[in-house]
Amino acid sequence: MKNLKLKVIFKYLKPYKKAIDAAPGVASYHFTRARLLEQIGDRRGSIRCYRRLLGELGEGQGEQFIQV
């Protein structure tokens, strides 16, 4: 069952990367891809995804996405 879940996650990583490249300002793509990377244990990849999102946000937009 776990292998099937990993296969599904890997299947969706590439399309999300392409979606981010096509529309880098859509935060939900970044968050979804980062969560998928976390689920497969790729914490560095997840952090890279969050960092890229921060680079795409305009000044003052980051506060919209901070969760306490």
Backbone as XML, in Angstrom:
<?xml version="1.0"?>
<chain id="A" units="angstrom">
  <residue number="1" name="MET">
    <atom name="N" x="0.831" y="-1.197" z="0.000"/>
    <atom name="CA" x="0.000" y="0.000" z="0.000"/>
    <atom name="C" x="0.869" y="1.251" z="0.000"/>
  </residue>
  <residue number="2" name="LYS">
    <atom name="N" x="1.946" y="1.244" z="0.779"/>
    <atom name="CA" x="2.826" y="2.401" z="0.849"/>
    <atom name="C" x="3.504" y="2.655" z="-0.499"/>
  </residue>
  <residue number="3" name="ASN">
    <atom name="N" x="3.911" y="1.591" z="-1.186"/>
    <atom name="CA" x="4.540" y="1.745" z="-2.498"/>
    <atom name="C" x="3.587" y="2.381" z="-3.500"/>
  </residue>
  <residue number="4" name="LEU">
    <atom name="N" x="2.321" y="2.024" z="-3.424"/>
    <atom name="CA" x="1.327" y="2.601" z="-4.316"/>
    <atom name="C" x="1.181" y="4.096" z="-4.046"/>
  </residue>
  <residue number="5" name="LYS">
    <atom name="N" x="1.160" y="4.461" z="-2.777"/>
    <atom name="CA" x="1.058" y="5.877" z="-2.412"/>
    <atom name="C" x="2.266" y="6.653" z="-2.938"/>
  </residue>
  <residue number="6" name="LEU">
    <atom name="N" x="3.454" y="6.083" z="-2.802"/>
    <atom name="CA" x="4.659" y="6.746" z="-3.303"/>
    <atom name="C" x="4.608" y="6.908" z="-4.818"/>
  </residue>
  <residue number="7" name="LYS">
    <atom name="N" x="4.127" y="5.898" z="-5.516"/>
    <atom name="CA" x="4.007" y="5.981" z="-6.974"/>
    <atom name="C" x="3.067" y="7.105" z="-7.383"/>
  </residue>
  <residue number="8" name="VAL">
    <atom name="N" x="1.963" y="7.233" z="-6.662"/>
    <atom name="CA" x="0.996" y="8.291" z="-6.964"/>
    <atom name="C" x="1.624" y="9.660" z="-6.710"/>
  </residue>
  <residue number="9" name="ILE">
    <atom name="N" x="2.349" y="9.798" z="-5.615"/>
    <atom name="CA" x="2.999" y="11.072" z="-5.302"/>
    <atom name="C" x="4.013" y="11.420" z="-6.377"/>
  </residue>
  <residue number="10" name="PHE">
    <atom name="N" x="4.863" y="10.471" z="-6.756"/>
    <atom name="CA" x="5.864" y="10.729" z="-7.796"/>
    <atom name="C" x="5.193" y="11.104" z="-9.115"/>
  </residue>
  <residue number="11" name="LYS">
    <atom name="N" x="4.039" y="10.506" z="-9.360"/>
    <atom name="CA" x="3.307" y="10.794" z="-10.595"/>
    <atom name="C" x="2.879" y="12.257" z="-10.660"/>
  </residue>
  <residue number="12" name="TYR">
    <atom name="N" x="2.554" y="12.848" z="-9.522"/>
    <atom name="CA" x="2.056" y="14.225" z="-9.495"/>
    <atom name="C" x="3.133" y="15.281" z="-9.298"/>
  </residue>
  <residue number="13" name="LEU">
    <atom name="N" x="4.327" y="14.892" z="-8.923"/>
    <atom name="CA" x="5.379" y="15.890" z="-8.693"/>
    <atom name="C" x="5.759" y="16.646" z="-9.966"/>
  </residue>
  <residue number="14" name="LYS">
    <atom name="N" x="5.943" y="15.932" z="-11.060"/>
    <atom name="CA" x="6.373" y="16.578" z="-12.299"/>
    <atom name="C" x="5.319" y="17.553" z="-12.845"/>
  </residue>
  <residue number="15" name="PRO">
    <atom name="N" x="4.035" y="17.166" z="-12.895"/>
    <atom name="CA" x="3.042" y="18.130" z="-13.369"/>
    <atom name="C" x="2.958" y="19.391" z="-12.495"/>
  </residue>
  <residue number="16" name="TYR">
    <atom name="N" x="3.131" y="19.235" z="-11.187"/>
    <atom name="CA" x="3.121" y="20.421" z="-10.332"/>
    <atom name="C" x="4.329" y="21.304" z="-10.606"/>
  </residue>
  <residue number="17" name="LYS">
    <atom name="N" x="5.467" y="20.708" z="-10.881"/>
    <atom name="CA" x="6.661" y="21.479" z="-11.246"/>
    <atom name="C" x="6.403" y="22.274" z="-12.520"/>
  </residue>
  <residue number="18" name="LYS">
    <atom name="N" x="5.788" y="21.620" z="-13.500"/>
    <atom name="CA" x="5.468" y="22.304" z="-14.754"/>
    <atom name="C" x="4.459" y="23.426" z="-14.522"/>
  </residue>
  <residue number="19" name="ALA">
    <atom name="N" x="3.487" y="23.179" z="-13.655"/>
    <atom name="CA" x="2.488" y="24.203" z="-13.348"/>
    <atom name="C" x="3.133" y="25.407" z="-12.665"/>
  </residue>
  <residue number="20" name="ILE">
    <atom name="N" x="4.071" y="25.146" z="-11.777"/>
    <atom name="CA" x="4.784" y="26.230" z="-11.095"/>
    <atom name="C" x="5.612" y="27.022" z="-12.093"/>
  </residue>
  <residue number="21" name="ASP">
    <atom name="N" x="6.273" y="26.323" z="-13.007"/>
    <atom name="CA" x="7.062" y="27.015" z="-14.025"/>
    <atom name="C" x="6.180" y="27.884" z="-14.923"/>
  </residue>
  <residue number="22" name="ALA">
    <atom name="N" x="4.977" y="27.414" z="-15.211"/>
    <atom name="CA" x="4.065" y="28.149" z="-16.090"/>
    <atom name="C" x="3.391" y="29.315" z="-15.370"/>
  </residue>
  <residue number="23" name="ALA">
    <atom name="N" x="3.096" y="29.132" z="-14.080"/>
    <atom name="CA" x="2.403" y="30.170" z="-13.310"/>
    <atom name="C" x="3.037" y="30.266" z="-11.929"/>
  </residue>
  <residue number="24" name="PRO">
    <atom name="N" x="4.226" y="30.861" z="-11.843"/>
    <atom name="CA" x="4.960" y="30.865" z="-10.581"/>
    <atom name="C" x="4.294" y="31.640" z="-9.445"/>
  </residue>
  <residue number="25" name="GLY">
    <atom name="N" x="3.343" y="32.477" z="-9.748"/>
    <atom name="CA" x="2.696" y="33.266" z="-8.705"/>
    <atom name="C" x="1.531" y="32.571" z="-8.017"/>
  </residue>
  <residue number="26" name="VAL">
    <atom name="N" x="1.202" y="31.358" z="-8.434"/>
    <atom name="CA" x="0.078" y="30.631" z="-7.832"/>
    <atom name="C" x="0.610" y="29.855" z="-6.626"/>
  </residue>
  <residue number="27" name="ALA">
    <atom name="N" x="0.335" y="30.386" z="-5.449"/>
    <atom name="CA" x="0.888" y="29.815" z="-4.217"/>
    <atom name="C" x="0.419" y="28.395" z="-3.956"/>
  </residue>
  <residue number="28" name="SER">
    <atom name="N" x="-0.803" y="28.067" z="-4.328"/>
    <atom name="CA" x="-1.324" y="26.723" z="-4.028"/>
    <atom name="C" x="-0.505" y="25.640" z="-4.721"/>
  </residue>
  <residue number="29" name="TYR">
    <atom name="N" x="0.036" y="25.925" z="-5.910"/>
    <atom name="CA" x="0.889" y="24.943" z="-6.587"/>
    <atom name="C" x="2.143" y="24.678" z="-5.763"/>
  </residue>
  <residue number="30" name="HIS">
    <atom name="N" x="2.741" y="25.729" z="-5.244"/>
    <atom name="CA" x="3.955" y="25.600" z="-4.427"/>
    <atom name="C" x="3.667" y="24.808" z="-3.152"/>
  </residue>
  <residue number="31" name="PHE">
    <atom name="N" x="2.575" y="25.171" z="-2.471"/>
    <atom name="CA" x="2.240" y="24.492" z="-1.223"/>
    <atom name="C" x="1.953" y="23.008" z="-1.454"/>
  </residue>
  <residue number="32" name="THR">
    <atom name="N" x="1.211" y="22.698" z="-2.508"/>
    <atom name="CA" x="0.881" y="21.302" z="-2.790"/>
    <atom name="C" x="2.140" y="20.504" z="-3.113"/>
  </residue>
  <residue number="33" name="ARG">
    <atom name="N" x="2.996" y="21.057" z="-3.952"/>
    <atom name="CA" x="4.228" y="20.343" z="-4.316"/>
    <atom name="C" x="5.122" y="20.158" z="-3.096"/>
  </residue>
  <residue number="34" name="ALA">
    <atom name="N" x="5.217" y="21.179" z="-2.259"/>
    <atom name="CA" x="6.039" y="21.076" z="-1.049"/>
    <atom name="C" x="5.505" y="19.987" z="-0.121"/>
  </residue>
  <residue number="35" name="ARG">
    <atom name="N" x="4.190" y="19.906" z="0.030"/>
    <atom name="CA" x="3.602" y="18.851" z="0.877"/>
    <atom name="C" x="3.868" y="17.464" z="0.304"/>
  </residue>
  <residue number="36" name="LEU">
    <atom name="N" x="3.772" y="17.332" z="-1.018"/>
    <atom name="CA" x="4.062" y="16.037" z="-1.640"/>
    <atom name="C" x="5.519" y="15.642" z="-1.407"/>
  </residue>
  <residue number="37" name="LEU">
    <atom name="N" x="6.425" y="16.599" z="-1.534"/>
    <atom name="CA" x="7.840" y="16.317" z="-1.301"/>
    <atom name="C" x="8.079" y="15.904" z="0.154"/>
  </residue>
  <residue number="38" name="GLU">
    <atom name="N" x="7.383" y="16.556" z="1.085"/>
    <atom name="CA" x="7.507" y="16.184" z="2.494"/>
    <atom name="C" x="7.034" y="14.752" z="2.721"/>
  </residue>
  <residue number="39" name="GLN">
    <atom name="N" x="5.955" y="14.369" z="2.044"/>
    <atom name="CA" x="5.400" y="13.025" z="2.227"/>
    <atom name="C" x="6.347" y="11.930" z="1.760"/>
  </residue>
  <residue number="40" name="ILE">
    <atom name="N" x="7.188" y="12.225" z="0.791"/>
    <atom name="CA" x="8.139" y="11.203" z="0.338"/>
    <atom name="C" x="9.473" y="11.334" z="1.066"/>
  </residue>
  <residue number="41" name="GLY">
    <atom name="N" x="9.563" y="12.295" z="1.991"/>
    <atom name="CA" x="10.767" y="12.441" z="2.796"/>
    <atom name="C" x="11.813" y="13.373" z="2.206"/>
  </residue>
  <residue number="42" name="ASP">
    <atom name="N" x="11.472" y="14.111" z="1.168"/>
    <atom name="CA" x="12.420" y="15.042" z="0.545"/>
    <atom name="C" x="12.259" y="16.422" z="1.174"/>
  </residue>
  <residue number="43" name="ARG">
    <atom name="N" x="12.825" y="16.584" z="2.341"/>
    <atom name="CA" x="12.672" y="17.851" z="3.064"/>
    <atom name="C" x="13.421" y="18.986" z="2.385"/>
  </residue>
  <residue number="44" name="ARG">
    <atom name="N" x="14.573" y="18.684" z="1.825"/>
    <atom name="CA" x="15.327" y="19.728" z="1.112"/>
    <atom name="C" x="14.543" y="20.235" z="-0.100"/>
  </residue>
  <residue number="45" name="GLY">
    <atom name="N" x="13.956" y="19.316" z="-0.829"/>
    <atom name="CA" x="13.141" y="19.699" z="-1.978"/>
    <atom name="C" x="11.943" y="20.535" z="-1.553"/>
  </residue>
  <residue number="46" name="SER">
    <atom name="N" x="11.357" y="20.166" z="-0.435"/>
    <atom name="CA" x="10.218" y="20.905" z="0.092"/>
    <atom name="C" x="10.626" y="22.332" z="0.463"/>
  </residue>
  <residue number="47" name="ILE">
    <atom name="N" x="11.747" y="22.458" z="1.123"/>
    <atom name="CA" x="12.243" y="23.781" z="1.504"/>
    <atom name="C" x="12.557" y="24.609" z="0.271"/>
  </residue>
  <residue number="48" name="ARG">
    <atom name="N" x="13.153" y="23.983" z="-0.749"/>
    <atom name="CA" x="13.414" y="24.702" z="-2.009"/>
    <atom name="C" x="12.121" y="25.230" z="-2.613"/>
  </residue>
  <residue number="49" name="CYS">
    <atom name="N" x="11.078" y="24.438" z="-2.535"/>
    <atom name="CA" x="9.781" y="24.832" z="-3.078"/>
    <atom name="C" x="9.226" y="26.043" z="-2.312"/>
  </residue>
  <residue number="50" name="TYR">
    <atom name="N" x="9.317" y="26.003" z="-0.997"/>
    <atom name="CA" x="8.863" y="27.145" z="-0.191"/>
    <atom name="C" x="9.711" y="28.387" z="-0.469"/>
  </residue>
  <residue number="51" name="ARG">
    <atom name="N" x="10.999" y="28.214" z="-0.608"/>
    <atom name="CA" x="11.881" y="29.354" z="-0.905"/>
    <atom name="C" x="11.549" y="29.974" z="-2.257"/>
  </residue>
  <residue number="52" name="ARG">
    <atom name="N" x="11.264" y="29.135" z="-3.223"/>
    <atom name="CA" x="10.902" y="29.672" z="-4.539"/>
    <atom name="C" x="9.611" y="30.479" z="-4.429"/>
  </residue>
  <residue number="53" name="LEU">
    <atom name="N" x="8.669" y="29.981" z="-3.647"/>
    <atom name="CA" x="7.422" y="30.719" z="-3.442"/>
    <atom name="C" x="7.715" y="32.088" z="-2.831"/>
  </residue>
  <residue number="54" name="LEU">
    <atom name="N" x="8.573" y="32.116" z="-1.829"/>
    <atom name="CA" x="8.910" y="33.396" z="-1.205"/>
    <atom name="C" x="9.517" y="34.370" z="-2.212"/>
  </residue>
  <residue number="55" name="GLY">
    <atom name="N" x="10.322" y="33.838" z="-3.127"/>
    <atom name="CA" x="10.921" y="34.677" z="-4.155"/>
    <atom name="C" x="9.903" y="35.207" z="-5.152"/>
  </residue>
  <residue number="56" name="GLU">
    <atom name="N" x="8.812" y="34.490" z="-5.330"/>
    <atom name="CA" x="7.786" y="34.895" z="-6.290"/>
    <atom name="C" x="6.796" y="35.893" z="-5.705"/>
  </residue>
  <residue number="57" name="LEU">
    <atom name="N" x="6.681" y="35.916" z="-4.393"/>
    <atom name="CA" x="5.720" y="36.810" z="-3.763"/>
    <atom name="C" x="6.209" y="38.248" z="-3.797"/>
  </residue>
  <residue number="58" name="GLY">
    <atom name="N" x="5.281" y="39.143" z="-3.934"/>
    <atom name="CA" x="5.625" y="40.555" z="-3.883"/>
    <atom name="C" x="5.809" y="41.001" z="-2.445"/>
  </residue>
  <residue number="59" name="GLU">
    <atom name="N" x="6.291" y="42.207" z="-2.288"/>
    <atom name="CA" x="6.533" y="42.738" z="-0.946"/>
    <atom name="C" x="5.209" y="42.831" z="-0.189"/>
  </residue>
  <residue number="60" name="GLY">
    <atom name="N" x="5.187" y="42.295" z="1.016"/>
    <atom name="CA" x="4.010" y="42.334" z="1.852"/>
    <atom name="C" x="3.028" y="41.201" z="1.632"/>
  </residue>
  <residue number="61" name="GLN">
    <atom name="N" x="3.212" y="40.389" z="0.612"/>
    <atom name="CA" x="2.292" y="39.278" z="0.350"/>
    <atom name="C" x="2.544" y="38.073" z="1.247"/>
  </residue>
  <residue number="62" name="GLY">
    <atom name="N" x="3.728" y="37.949" z="1.789"/>
    <atom name="CA" x="4.082" y="36.799" z="2.611"/>
    <atom name="C" x="3.186" y="36.642" z="3.824"/>
  </residue>
  <residue number="63" name="GLU">
    <atom name="N" x="2.694" y="37.754" z="4.356"/>
    <atom name="CA" x="1.847" y="37.709" z="5.548"/>
    <atom name="C" x="0.534" y="36.977" z="5.297"/>
  </residue>
  <residue number="64" name="GLN">
    <atom name="N" x="0.092" y="36.927" z="4.050"/>
    <atom name="CA" x="-1.140" y="36.212" z="3.715"/>
    <atom name="C" x="-1.029" y="34.723" z="4.004"/>
  </residue>
  <residue number="65" name="PHE">
    <atom name="N" x="0.190" y="34.180" z="3.910"/>
    <atom name="CA" x="0.376" y="32.741" z="3.971"/>
    <atom name="C" x="0.954" y="32.241" z="5.292"/>
  </residue>
  <residue number="66" name="ILE">
    <atom name="N" x="1.210" y="33.148" z="6.207"/>
    <atom name="CA" x="1.741" y="32.737" z="7.507"/>
    <atom name="C" x="0.611" y="32.164" z="8.339"/>
  </residue>
  <residue number="67" name="GLN">
    <atom name="N" x="0.823" y="30.966" z="8.858"/>
    <atom name="CA" x="-0.165" y="30.322" z="9.721"/>
    <atom name="C" x="0.408" y="30.218" z="11.117"/>
  </residue>
  <residue number="68" name="VAL">
    <atom name="N" x="-0.371" y="30.663" z="12.072"/>
    <atom name="CA" x="0.085" y="30.612" z="13.460"/>
    <atom name="C" x="-0.428" y="29.372" z="14.106"/>
  </residue>
</chain>
